Every structure is written in C-alpha cells, then in structure tokens.
Amino acid sequence: MLRDRHHLRPEEEDDFNIRNPEDIIQAQLDASKTLTILLIAIASVSLIVGGIGIMNVMLVSVTERTREIGVRVAVGATEAAIQLQFLGESIMLSLVGGAAGVLAGVFGSYLVGQTLGWPIEMSIEAVVVAAMFSVAVGVFFGYYPARKASRLDPIEALLYEWLILAVVVAVAGVFVALGLNRDTQVQHFTAKVERGDIHDVVEATGTINSVITVQVGSQVSGTIAKLNADFNSRVHKGDVVALIDPALFKGALLQASADLKNSEANLAAARANLEKAKAALVQTKADYDRAVGLTKDGVMSKQQLDLAKSNYDAANASVDAAAANITQAEAQVSLKEAAVAVAQTNLDYTVIRSPIDGTVVARNVDVGQTVAASLQAPTIFTIAQDLTKMWVYAKTDESDVDNIKVGKTVTFKVDALPKQAFQGVVSQIRMNPTTVQSVVTYDTIIEFANPELKLFPGMTAYVTIPVATAQNALKLPNTALRYKPPLAPEEILALYKRFGIEGVEGQHAGDNSAAADGGMLASTGAQNLPRAPKQETAVVWKLHPDNTMEPVKVSLGITDHAYTEVSSVLRGELKEAEEVIIRSVAPKSQILGGIRR
C-alpha cells in the first residue's frame, strides 16, 4: 500500500522505512549503553587524574614535613603508625573530593531535571559506591607516599634542614668576605670624544587642519527634512546639502502675500475715495460760486451763502483726507511687501547650500532633528575646502621662536603612518601667544601638500624643525657636561687652579643636588617645555690611563640633546677618541654630598 501511495515501480527500491515499537526500544537501549560506556570511561580517567593529584599532594607533604617525621621517629613512632597517618590523610583528601563530586552531580541533575522536566531520583547505593571508590583511590594512590614517609631515616631527616642552613650561612659569609675585600677606589664610567655631524632641531607637536574650514549652519529654526551630504561627501559651491521642513515658512509667506493683496485693495479704495472727494469738491465749489452771485443780486440770503461756503470747505478738507488715506495705504503696501520679502527669504533659508567646494568632515544633525536658531546659528556641517593642501598648527616654545625662519623646510610624522616622514614649509609664526601653566607657546603654521589624502584633519603631528647643522664637529656626550666629580669643593677648586681654569668657582661638588645614581636626563618628552638658558662654556673631566682626572674647559656650540659641539678648547687639551668621565661610583665612606654625573 505504501509503495502504491509513493508511486514506486516494481524495479525501484523503497524510499521509506518501517519501524515497530520493539525496534525503537532496542535503539534507545543501544544509545543508553553507549552513553553508559562513555560515562564510565570519563569517570575512570577522572579517577586516575584525581589519584595522581592526591599522590603528588602527599609527596609534597612528605617533603615539607621531613623534620616532623624525623622528630616523631626519634621519639619512638613506629613505621606502621606513620604509614597509617599518611594513609588516613590521603583517604580523607579523596573523600573530600568524592563529596564535592557527589554534590556537583546532584546539582547538575537538579538543573537538567528543572530544564527538561524530568523526574529526579536519588540512589543511596550510588552515594555509598562513590564513597567506597573514593576510599579505594585514597588507599591506592596514598600508599606510596605513606610508605616513603614511614621508611624515612630520622637522622637524615633532622640533618636535612641543618644542611640547608649551613649552605646559606656559607654563601652569606662568602659575600661578606667579598664585600670587605672590595676595592675602595672610585670607579669611573667614561665615553669617547667623537667627531661627526650634529643637527640642532626644534621639536614640537601640532594638529593637522585644512586651510579653510567652514561651519555651515541654519539661519532659521525647524526640523531637518532631508540631508543630501554625509561624512566625507564631496560637495560643490551652491549644492543643496540639507533641507528644513518648509511648511511653516510657506504658510507665513501665504499669509504675508494675502496681507499684501489686502493692502493693495485698500490703496485702490483710497484712490477711489480721493476721486469721489474731488468730484464733490467741484460740485460744492460751483454751488458756492453761484451762491455768491445770487447773494449779490439779493436773490439768496446771507445764511444760504454761509452754508454754501461751509459745504465747499468741507469738500476741500475731504479731498485732503482722501489724499492722506492714499499715502497711508501706500505705506501699508510697502510694509506688506517687506513682510512678503522676509517670509520669502526665510523660506529660501530652509534650503541649505554649500558655500564652498570641499569635503564634509563633520555632520552634526540627523533627519528629523530640530535645530533652533536663536543667538547662535546651529552648525549642521563642517566643510573643509581642499584637503590636498593642509596646515600643521605646531605649538613652539617661546625660546625657539627666534630660531624658526619662515620658508624653512621641516619634517613631521603622525601616529597613523609612523614609518613615513612628511615634508612641509614654515609659512607663518603667529604672534598670538598661548599660556598654559606659565609655559608660553606660539603657533607655527606649516604648509604641506596632501595629494594622496593620507593625512586627515585633527591628526597629531610630531614636527622636527631644523635650526643649525655642524659637520665633522668635535662633540661630547651631554652626560659628560653634567658630570661633577665626587670630591670636596676645596679639592675641585684646587684642581681648577692647578690646570689654569678660572671663573668656574661655583661649579663644584657642593651644589650637586642630583641623585647619586647619575640618571640620564631624558631628551624625549621635553617637547613644548621651557628650555634652560644655553650654556656657553663647560668643564669636562678627562680620564688618563693612570686613573687620574684632568678638568678641561671648552666652549660649546650647537646640540642635538644627546651630543654637543665643542667649538673650541679654552683650557687644556681635548682630542678625538680621548675618554671623558660621565659617571663615578665611590664607596659610601668617600661620598661627599652624593655622586654627580
């Protein structure tokens, strides 16, 4: 029947399987058997690993308690007692691990039962079997450490720690003997006088910016209806970059236009009233002239003449009033025309256009956001005009301003491209100072080309501005210039006098407030910090082969903060490859006021 329903031909195989309840039960039994074997294998491995761990713990315990075991054996403890003690400790450790395993199993079964809705059954027999296995593991893996502890020689155990103490005492004695016999002479560390090039540079940090950056804002308040530009978008002058919902502004324009038409209608009515008043004036004037003639002839009375005169004056005044109404209506028309112009301008301001050609570097609003133009126009976009030509605003110290010249070629690096150096030209040193914690800096503007657009606005630039270069100059390490010998001031002055050095009485060991370790002053990290006044001369100490020192007074040139040029030797002799002292280490008994470098 199934083959007929599946439309199978006689030569085709069945595409279905028929299983009875016995097959399903057998499959479940097979799966359960496989899972049981897997769990038994995992439990066996866990027992072996745990037993090895117990054995290692007990072996360490035997090693650490060697003295205790030796004392117990010395006072009469038997091998069986010691072995039983360590076996008991091993069994207790194994039982603790077994209890932890049973608790973990109960907790895991509870979680599985709560998750899957299965009933939980706890078997006391299983807990007893687990405890028996734990005892067996403790006995099996604790037997070797217990046997080792019970067979420990008490004399060897007691002598073990004394042997270690004797070795420590012997080593300490050797070090003390070496310290007492140490050479009491001052030890000097030297560096060679070299020849080479020195490049004096000004190092500063700065920020990369575009030449022209425009903040595009909104003149009117409203909801952003559309944005036609985003970050990094290229825009051209006049492009529509954003739209503000114009509904309110269109309504205001319609209202102003209606008011204008009303004013124009009032003007037309005023002009008609003027014509009407003029016609009435003509009529009343004719009546008045006729009344004058008839009064002379005695046909009309004086009263009728006065009435005609009054009507004429009233008509004349009506003409003047109508003319004034026209002037007022014309003023209202002008006022409404201005209102229409303002409403049209505000409507035009809902269309925000780019004022320059450039790239959008910042977008500060999203569609649906409300911008409020009150005292300050809100910034919607920030547009950089041309990112292929940019500036570095470098903060240079006031002491370096005179050394920086406009037109000087400089190099700088950025964190994004640490292996690549970029070149620029100093274009301006701005006279606007910046003071931060009594440190005065000036902005040095460096122009550079960015044709590949590798550098972005806002990047930090590490600028190196060359100031001077000395080629093949005799140079000294700066540590030699800072060195002061560990001698008394009187001894230093005597050496100065002996070698004909004058004018340096203040440079002696008594003013050495530097640390005795002679730490080197770091040249890195001193950027943008005020420099000390330039030192024109200095005294360096030359070391002779017989370990005697000779002061040499030199005139200093430019420095690269690691080496300084020797422009001339004022007193003494100083040649290339000679040794100059950069640091001295003296015994504590000979240190006077600390060792200076």
C-alpha positions as CSV (number, residue, x, y, z in Angstrom):
1,M,0.0,0.0,0.0
2,L,2.9,2.4,0.9
3,R,4.6,1.6,-2.5
4,D,1.4,2.4,-4.3
5,R,1.0,5.7,-2.5
6,H,4.6,6.6,-3.2
7,H,4.0,5.6,-6.9
8,L,7.0,3.2,-6.9
9,R,7.6,0.9,-9.9
10,P,8.4,-2.8,-9.2
11,E,12.1,-2.3,-10.0
12,E,12.6,0.7,-7.7
13,E,13.7,0.4,-4.1
14,D,11.6,1.5,-1.1
15,D,12.0,5.2,-0.2
16,F,10.6,4.6,3.3
17,N,11.4,2.6,6.5
18,I,9.0,0.8,8.7
19,R,9.9,0.5,12.4
20,N,7.9,-1.2,15.1
21,P,8.0,-0.3,18.9
22,E,10.5,-3.1,19.6
23,D,13.0,-1.5,17.2
24,I,12.6,1.9,18.8
25,I,13.1,0.4,22.3
26,Q,16.2,-1.5,21.1
27,A,17.6,1.7,19.6
28,Q,17.1,3.5,22.9
29,L,18.8,0.7,24.8
30,D,21.7,0.8,22.5
31,A,22.1,4.6,22.9
32,S,21.8,4.2,26.7
33,K,24.5,1.5,26.7
34,T,26.8,3.7,24.6
35,L,26.3,6.7,26.9
36,T,27.0,4.5,29.9
37,I,30.2,3.3,28.5
38,L,31.2,6.9,27.7
39,L,30.5,8.0,31.2
40,I,32.4,5.0,32.7
41,A,35.4,6.0,30.5
42,I,35.2,9.6,31.6
43,A,34.9,8.6,35.3
44,S,37.8,6.3,35.0
45,V,40.0,9.0,33.6
46,S,38.8,11.4,36.3
47,L,39.7,8.8,39.0
48,I,43.2,8.3,37.6
49,V,43.9,12.0,37.3
50,G,42.5,12.7,40.8
51,G,44.5,9.9,42.2
52,I,47.7,11.2,40.6
53,G,46.9,14.6,42.1
54,I,46.4,13.1,45.5
55,M,49.7,11.2,45.3
56,N,51.6,14.4,44.3
57,V,50.0,16.4,47.1
58,M,51.0,13.7,49.6
59,L,54.6,13.5,48.2
60,V,54.9,17.3,48.6
61,S,53.5,16.9,52.2
62,V,56.1,14.3,53.0
63,T,58.9,16.6,51.7
64,E,57.6,19.6,53.6
65,R,57.1,17.6,56.8
66,T,60.5,15.9,56.8
67,R,61.5,17.4,60.1
68,E,58.2,16.5,61.8
69,I,58.6,12.8,60.6
70,G,62.2,12.7,61.8
71,V,61.1,14.0,65.3
72,R,58.3,11.5,65.5
73,V,60.5,8.6,64.6
74,A,63.2,9.8,67.1
75,V,60.7,9.8,69.9
76,G,59.5,6.2,69.2
77,A,56.8,6.4,66.5
78,T,56.6,3.1,64.5
79,E,56.6,2.8,60.7
80,A,53.0,1.4,60.9
81,A,51.8,4.5,62.8
82,I,53.4,6.9,60.3
83,Q,52.1,4.9,57.4
84,L,48.6,4.8,58.9
85,Q,48.7,8.5,59.5
86,F,49.5,9.4,55.9
87,L,47.1,6.8,54.5
88,G,44.4,8.4,56.7
89,E,45.2,11.9,55.3
90,S,45.2,10.5,51.7
91,I,41.8,8.8,52.3
92,M,40.4,12.0,53.9
93,L,41.6,14.0,50.9
94,S,40.0,11.6,48.5
95,L,36.7,11.6,50.4
96,V,36.5,15.3,50.3
97,G,37.0,15.2,46.5
98,G,34.3,12.5,46.3
99,A,31.9,14.5,48.3
100,A,32.5,17.5,46.1
101,G,31.8,15.3,43.0
102,V,28.5,13.9,44.5
103,L,27.3,17.5,45.3
104,A,28.2,18.6,41.8
105,G,26.3,15.6,40.3
106,V,23.2,16.3,42.4
107,F,23.3,20.0,41.5
108,G,23.7,19.1,37.8
109,S,20.9,16.6,37.9
110,Y,18.6,19.2,39.5
111,L,19.4,21.7,36.8
112,V,18.8,19.2,34.0
113,G,15.6,18.0,35.6
114,Q,14.3,21.5,36.0
115,T,15.2,22.4,32.4
116,L,13.8,19.3,30.7
117,G,11.0,18.5,33.1
118,W,12.4,15.0,34.0
119,P,11.8,13.4,37.4
120,I,14.9,13.2,39.8
121,E,15.7,10.0,41.6
122,M,18.5,9.9,44.2
123,S,20.1,6.5,44.9
124,I,21.7,5.9,48.3
125,E,23.5,2.9,46.9
126,A,25.2,5.2,44.3
127,V,26.5,7.5,47.0
128,V,27.8,4.6,49.0
129,V,29.6,3.2,45.9
130,A,31.1,6.6,45.3
131,A,32.4,6.8,48.8
132,M,33.9,3.3,48.5
133,F,35.6,4.3,45.3
134,S,37.0,7.4,46.9
135,V,38.4,5.3,49.8
136,A,39.9,2.9,47.3
137,V,41.5,5.7,45.3
138,G,42.9,7.2,48.5
139,V,44.4,3.9,49.6
140,F,45.8,3.0,46.2
141,F,47.4,6.4,45.4
142,G,48.3,7.2,49.0
143,Y,50.2,4.0,49.7
144,Y,53.5,5.1,48.1
145,P,53.8,8.5,49.9
146,A,52.8,6.8,53.2
147,R,55.4,4.1,52.7
148,K,58.0,6.7,51.8
149,A,57.3,8.6,54.9
150,S,57.4,5.5,57.2
151,R,60.8,4.5,55.9
152,L,62.4,7.9,56.3
153,D,65.7,7.8,58.3
154,P,65.3,10.1,61.3
155,I,68.9,11.2,61.3
156,E,68.8,12.1,57.6
157,A,65.5,14.0,58.2
158,L,66.9,16.1,61.0
159,L,70.1,16.9,59.2
160,Y,68.4,18.0,56.0
161,E,67.3,21.4,57.3
162,W,70.6,22.0,59.1
163,L,72.5,21.3,55.9
164,I,70.4,23.9,54.1
165,L,71.1,26.4,56.9
166,A,74.8,25.7,56.7
167,V,74.8,26.3,53.0
168,V,73.0,29.6,53.4
169,V,75.4,30.7,56.1
170,A,78.4,29.7,54.0
171,V,77.1,31.7,51.0
172,A,76.4,34.7,53.2
173,G,80.0,34.5,54.6
174,V,81.4,34.5,51.1
175,F,79.5,37.6,50.1
176,V,80.5,39.4,53.3
177,A,84.2,38.5,52.7
178,L,84.0,39.8,49.1
179,G,82.3,43.0,50.4
180,L,85.0,43.5,53.0
181,N,87.8,43.0,50.4
182,R,86.2,45.1,47.7
183,D,88.3,47.7,46.0
184,T,87.9,51.0,47.8
185,Q,88.9,53.1,44.7
186,V,86.4,55.2,42.8
187,Q,85.1,53.6,39.7
188,H,84.7,55.8,36.7
189,F,82.5,55.3,33.6
190,T,83.7,57.1,30.5
191,A,82.7,57.9,26.9
192,K,84.9,58.7,24.0
193,V,85.2,62.1,22.4
194,E,83.9,61.7,18.8
195,R,83.7,63.6,15.5
196,G,80.6,63.7,13.5
197,D,77.6,65.8,12.4
198,I,75.3,67.5,14.8
199,H,71.8,68.6,13.8
200,D,70.2,71.1,16.2
201,V,66.4,70.9,15.8
202,V,63.3,72.2,17.4
203,E,60.8,69.5,18.2
204,A,57.1,70.3,18.7
205,T,53.7,68.7,18.4
206,G,50.8,70.1,16.5
207,T,47.5,69.4,14.9
208,I,46.7,68.9,11.2
209,N,44.0,71.2,9.9
210,S,42.6,72.2,6.5
211,V,43.5,75.6,5.2
212,I,39.9,76.8,5.1
213,T,37.2,75.2,7.2
214,V,33.6,76.5,7.0
215,Q,30.9,75.7,9.5
216,V,27.6,75.5,7.6
217,G,24.7,76.5,9.9
218,S,21.0,77.3,9.7
219,Q,19.5,80.9,9.7
220,V,16.1,79.6,10.7
221,S,14.7,77.1,13.2
222,G,12.9,74.0,12.1
223,T,13.0,70.2,11.6
224,I,15.6,68.7,9.3
225,A,13.6,67.1,6.5
226,K,16.4,65.9,4.3
227,L,20.2,65.5,4.2
228,N,22.0,65.4,0.9
229,A,25.5,65.0,2.3
230,D,27.2,62.9,4.8
231,F,30.7,62.4,6.2
232,N,33.4,62.5,3.6
233,S,31.0,63.7,0.9
234,R,32.4,65.8,-1.9
235,V,30.3,69.0,-2.4
236,H,30.4,72.0,-4.7
237,K,29.5,75.6,-4.1
238,G,25.7,76.0,-4.3
239,D,24.9,72.3,-3.8
240,V,21.9,71.7,-1.6
241,V,23.2,69.8,1.4
242,A,20.2,69.9,3.7
243,L,16.5,70.9,3.7
244,I,14.5,72.2,6.7
245,D,10.8,71.4,6.7
246,P,9.3,74.5,4.9
247,A,5.6,74.0,5.9
248,L,5.5,76.8,8.5
249,F,7.5,79.2,6.3
250,K,5.2,78.5,3.3
251,G,2.3,79.4,5.5
252,A,3.9,82.6,6.7
253,L,4.6,83.5,3.0
254,L,1.0,82.9,2.0
255,Q,-0.2,85.0,4.9
256,A,2.1,87.8,4.1
257,S,1.0,87.7,0.4
258,A,-2.6,87.8,1.5
259,D,-1.9,90.8,3.7
260,L,-0.2,92.5,0.7
261,K,-3.2,92.0,-1.5
262,N,-5.4,93.4,1.2
263,S,-3.2,96.4,1.5
264,E,-3.3,96.9,-2.3
265,A,-7.1,96.7,-2.3
266,N,-7.2,99.3,0.5
267,L,-5.0,101.5,-1.7
268,A,-7.3,101.2,-4.6
269,A,-10.3,102.1,-2.4
270,A,-8.4,105.1,-1.1
271,R,-7.7,106.3,-4.6
272,A,-11.4,106.0,-5.5
273,N,-12.4,107.9,-2.4
274,L,-10.0,110.7,-3.5
275,E,-11.6,110.9,-6.9
276,K,-15.1,111.0,-5.2
277,A,-13.9,113.7,-2.9
278,K,-12.5,115.7,-5.8
279,A,-15.9,115.4,-7.6
280,A,-17.7,116.6,-4.5
281,L,-15.3,119.5,-4.3
282,V,-16.0,120.6,-7.8
283,Q,-19.8,120.5,-7.1
284,T,-19.6,122.4,-3.8
285,K,-17.3,125.0,-5.4
286,A,-19.8,125.6,-8.2
287,D,-22.6,125.9,-5.6
288,Y,-20.6,128.3,-3.6
289,D,-19.7,130.5,-6.7
290,R,-23.4,130.5,-7.7
291,A,-24.4,131.5,-4.2
292,V,-22.0,134.4,-4.2
293,G,-23.6,135.8,-7.4
294,L,-27.1,135.3,-6.2
295,T,-26.4,136.9,-2.9
296,K,-25.0,140.0,-4.6
297,D,-28.2,140.2,-6.6
298,G,-30.3,139.8,-3.5
299,V,-31.8,136.5,-4.6
300,M,-30.2,134.4,-1.8
301,S,-29.8,135.2,1.8
302,K,-26.6,135.6,3.7
303,Q,-27.3,132.4,5.6
304,Q,-27.5,130.4,2.4
305,L,-24.2,131.8,1.3
306,D,-22.6,130.8,4.5
307,L,-24.0,127.3,4.1
308,A,-22.6,127.0,0.6
309,K,-19.2,128.3,1.9
310,S,-19.2,125.6,4.6
311,N,-20.0,122.9,2.2
312,Y,-17.2,124.0,-0.1
313,D,-14.6,124.0,2.8
314,A,-15.8,120.6,3.9
315,A,-15.4,119.1,0.4
316,N,-11.9,120.6,0.2
317,A,-11.0,119.0,3.6
318,S,-12.4,115.7,2.3
319,V,-10.1,115.8,-0.6
320,D,-7.0,116.4,1.7
321,A,-8.2,113.5,3.9
322,A,-8.6,111.2,0.9
323,A,-5.1,112.1,-0.3
324,A,-3.7,111.3,3.2
325,N,-5.5,107.9,3.1
326,I,-3.8,107.1,-0.1
327,T,-0.4,107.9,1.4
328,Q,-1.2,105.7,4.4
329,A,-2.4,102.9,2.1
330,E,0.7,103.1,0.0
331,A,2.8,102.8,3.3
332,Q,0.8,99.7,4.2
333,V,1.5,98.2,0.8
334,S,5.2,98.8,1.3
335,L,5.1,97.3,4.7
336,K,3.3,94.2,3.5
337,E,5.7,93.9,0.6
338,A,8.6,93.9,3.1
339,A,6.8,91.2,5.1
340,V,6.5,89.1,1.9
341,A,10.2,89.6,1.2
342,V,11.1,88.5,4.7
343,A,8.8,85.4,4.5
344,Q,10.3,84.5,1.1
345,T,13.8,84.9,2.5
346,N,13.1,82.7,5.5
347,L,11.6,80.1,3.1
348,D,14.7,80.3,1.0
349,Y,16.8,79.7,4.1
350,T,15.2,76.3,4.6
351,V,17.3,75.2,1.6
352,I,20.9,75.0,3.0
353,R,23.6,75.2,0.3
354,S,27.3,74.6,0.4
355,P,29.2,77.9,0.4
356,I,32.4,76.4,-1.0
357,D,33.8,73.4,-2.9
358,G,35.2,70.9,-0.4
359,T,34.7,67.8,1.7
360,V,32.3,67.3,4.5
361,V,34.4,66.4,7.6
362,A,31.6,66.6,10.2
363,R,27.8,66.2,10.2
364,N,26.2,67.3,13.5
365,V,22.4,66.6,12.8
366,D,20.2,63.8,11.6
367,V,17.0,63.7,9.7
368,G,14.1,64.6,12.0
369,Q,16.2,66.6,14.4
370,T,15.1,70.1,15.3
371,V,17.6,72.9,15.0
372,A,17.0,76.1,16.9
373,A,18.5,79.3,15.6
374,S,18.4,81.8,18.4
375,L,21.5,83.8,19.5
376,Q,23.9,81.5,17.5
377,A,23.3,79.6,14.3
378,P,23.4,75.8,14.9
379,T,26.2,74.0,13.0
380,I,24.9,71.4,10.6
381,F,28.0,70.5,8.6
382,T,31.7,71.3,8.8
383,I,33.2,71.5,5.3
384,A,37.0,71.6,4.6
385,Q,37.7,73.4,1.3
386,D,40.7,71.5,-0.1
387,L,42.3,68.5,1.7
388,T,45.1,68.3,-0.8
389,K,46.7,71.4,0.8
390,M,46.7,71.5,4.5
391,W,48.4,73.1,7.5
392,V,50.0,71.9,10.7
393,Y,49.4,74.1,13.7
394,A,52.6,73.4,15.7
395,K,53.0,74.7,19.3
396,T,56.5,76.0,19.6
397,D,58.2,77.3,22.8
398,E,58.9,81.0,23.1
399,S,62.6,80.2,23.4
400,D,62.6,78.6,20.0
401,V,60.7,81.3,18.1
402,D,63.8,83.2,17.1
403,N,65.4,80.1,15.6
404,I,62.5,79.3,13.3
405,K,62.5,81.0,10.0
406,V,59.7,81.4,7.5
407,G,60.3,79.3,4.4
408,K,62.3,76.6,6.3
409,T,61.7,73.0,5.3
410,V,60.5,70.8,8.1
411,T,59.6,67.2,8.5
412,F,56.9,65.6,10.6
413,K,55.3,62.2,11.4
414,V,51.9,61.1,12.5
415,D,50.8,58.1,14.6
416,A,48.8,56.6,11.7
417,L,51.9,56.3,9.5
418,P,54.9,56.1,11.9
419,K,57.3,54.8,9.3
420,Q,56.7,57.6,6.8
421,A,58.0,61.2,7.1
422,F,56.2,64.1,5.5
423,Q,57.7,67.4,4.5
424,G,56.3,70.9,4.8
425,V,57.4,74.6,4.8
426,V,57.1,77.1,7.6
427,S,54.7,79.7,6.3
428,Q,53.9,81.8,9.4
429,I,54.7,82.3,13.1
430,R,51.6,83.8,14.6
431,M,52.1,86.5,17.3
432,N,49.2,85.3,19.4
433,P,50.7,83.6,22.5
434,T,49.1,80.8,24.4
435,T,50.0,80.4,28.1
436,V,49.4,77.1,29.9
437,Q,50.8,76.7,33.4
438,S,53.2,79.6,32.8
439,V,54.5,78.0,29.6
440,V,54.2,80.4,26.7
441,T,53.9,78.9,23.2
442,Y,53.3,80.3,19.7
443,D,51.5,78.7,16.7
444,T,53.9,77.9,13.9
445,I,52.0,77.3,10.7
446,I,53.5,74.7,8.4
447,E,52.1,74.2,4.9
448,F,52.3,70.9,3.2
449,A,50.8,69.0,0.2
450,N,48.5,66.0,0.8
451,P,47.8,64.8,-2.8
452,E,47.1,61.2,-1.7
453,L,44.8,62.3,1.1
454,K,46.7,60.1,3.6
455,L,46.5,62.7,6.4
456,F,43.2,63.7,7.9
457,P,42.2,66.8,9.8
458,G,42.7,66.5,13.6
459,M,45.7,64.2,13.4
460,T,48.6,64.8,15.8
461,A,51.8,65.7,14.1
462,Y,55.3,65.4,15.6
463,V,57.3,68.2,13.9
464,T,61.0,68.5,13.6
465,I,62.3,71.9,12.5
466,P,66.0,72.0,11.7
467,V,67.8,75.0,13.2
468,A,71.5,74.5,12.6
469,T,74.0,71.8,11.4
470,A,77.6,71.3,12.3
471,Q,79.5,68.9,10.1
472,N,82.5,66.9,11.2
473,A,82.5,68.6,14.5
474,L,84.2,67.5,17.7
475,K,81.4,66.5,20.0
476,L,80.9,65.5,23.6
477,P,78.0,63.5,25.1
478,N,75.8,65.7,27.2
479,T,76.2,63.4,30.2
480,A,79.9,64.5,30.3
481,L,78.8,68.1,30.5
482,R,76.6,67.4,33.6
483,Y,79.2,65.3,35.4
484,K,80.6,66.6,38.7
485,P,83.4,64.5,40.4
486,P,82.7,63.1,43.9
487,L,85.3,65.4,45.6
488,A,85.2,68.0,48.2
489,P,84.7,71.6,46.9
490,E,88.2,72.6,48.0
491,E,89.7,69.7,46.1
492,I,87.8,70.7,42.9
493,L,88.9,74.3,43.2
494,A,92.5,73.2,43.7
495,L,92.3,71.1,40.6
496,Y,90.8,74.1,38.7
497,K,93.7,76.3,39.9
498,R,96.3,73.7,39.1
499,F,95.2,73.4,35.4
500,G,94.6,77.2,35.0
501,I,90.8,77.2,34.9
502,E,89.2,80.3,36.3
503,G,85.7,81.7,36.5
504,V,84.0,78.4,37.5
505,E,84.2,78.6,41.3
506,G,80.5,78.0,41.6
507,Q,80.7,74.7,39.7
508,H,81.8,72.3,42.4
509,A,80.5,69.2,44.2
510,G,78.9,71.2,46.9
511,D,75.9,72.2,44.7
512,N,75.3,68.7,43.4
513,S,71.6,68.1,44.1
514,A,71.2,65.4,41.5
515,A,70.7,61.8,42.5
516,A,73.7,59.6,43.2
517,D,72.6,57.1,40.6
518,G,73.5,59.6,37.9
519,G,70.3,59.1,36.0
520,M,70.4,60.5,32.5
521,L,68.2,63.4,31.7
522,A,65.7,62.4,29.1
523,S,65.6,64.4,25.9
524,T,62.4,62.9,24.7
525,G,59.3,64.2,26.3
526,A,60.9,67.6,26.7
527,Q,58.9,69.0,23.8
528,N,57.0,72.2,24.3
529,L,58.7,72.7,27.7
530,P,60.7,75.8,28.5
531,R,64.4,75.3,27.9
532,A,67.1,76.3,30.3
533,P,69.4,79.2,29.2
534,K,72.0,78.0,26.8
535,Q,75.4,77.2,28.4
536,E,78.2,78.9,26.6
537,T,81.1,77.1,28.3
538,A,81.6,74.0,30.4
539,V,84.2,71.9,32.2
540,V,84.6,68.3,31.3
541,W,86.8,65.8,33.1
542,K,89.2,63.8,31.1
543,L,90.4,60.4,32.4
544,H,94.1,59.5,32.0
545,P,95.3,55.9,31.7
546,D,96.6,56.1,35.3
547,N,93.1,56.8,36.5
548,T,93.7,60.4,37.2
549,M,91.3,63.2,36.2
550,E,92.0,66.4,34.4
551,P,89.5,69.2,34.0
552,V,89.2,70.7,30.5
553,K,87.3,74.0,29.9
554,V,85.6,74.1,26.5
555,S,83.4,76.4,24.5
556,L,80.1,74.9,23.4
557,G,78.3,75.1,20.1
558,I,75.0,73.6,19.0
559,T,73.5,70.5,20.5
560,D,71.1,67.7,19.4
561,H,70.3,67.0,23.1
562,A,72.5,63.9,23.0
563,Y,75.8,65.4,21.9
564,T,77.1,68.9,22.0
565,E,79.6,70.5,19.6
566,V,82.9,71.7,21.0
567,S,83.6,74.9,19.2
568,S,86.9,75.5,20.9
569,V,89.0,74.3,23.9
570,L,89.7,77.2,26.3
571,R,91.9,75.4,28.8
572,G,93.7,72.1,28.5
573,E,93.6,69.6,25.6
574,L,90.8,67.5,24.2
575,K,91.2,65.3,21.2
576,E,89.1,62.8,19.3
577,A,88.9,59.3,20.9
578,E,90.0,60.5,24.4
579,E,88.0,59.4,27.4
580,V,85.8,61.8,29.3
581,I,84.1,60.8,32.5
582,I,80.3,60.6,32.5
583,R,79.7,58.9,35.9
584,S,81.6,57.9,39.0
585,V,80.8,55.3,41.7
586,A,82.6,55.7,45.0
587,P,82.4,53.7,48.3
588,K,79.9,55.2,50.8
589,S,82.6,56.3,53.1
590,Q,84.0,58.5,50.3
591,I,80.8,60.0,49.0
592,L,80.5,63.7,49.9
593,G,77.1,65.1,49.2
594,G,76.3,62.4,46.6
595,I,77.8,61.4,43.3
596,R,77.1,63.8,40.4
597,R,77.3,62.9,36.8
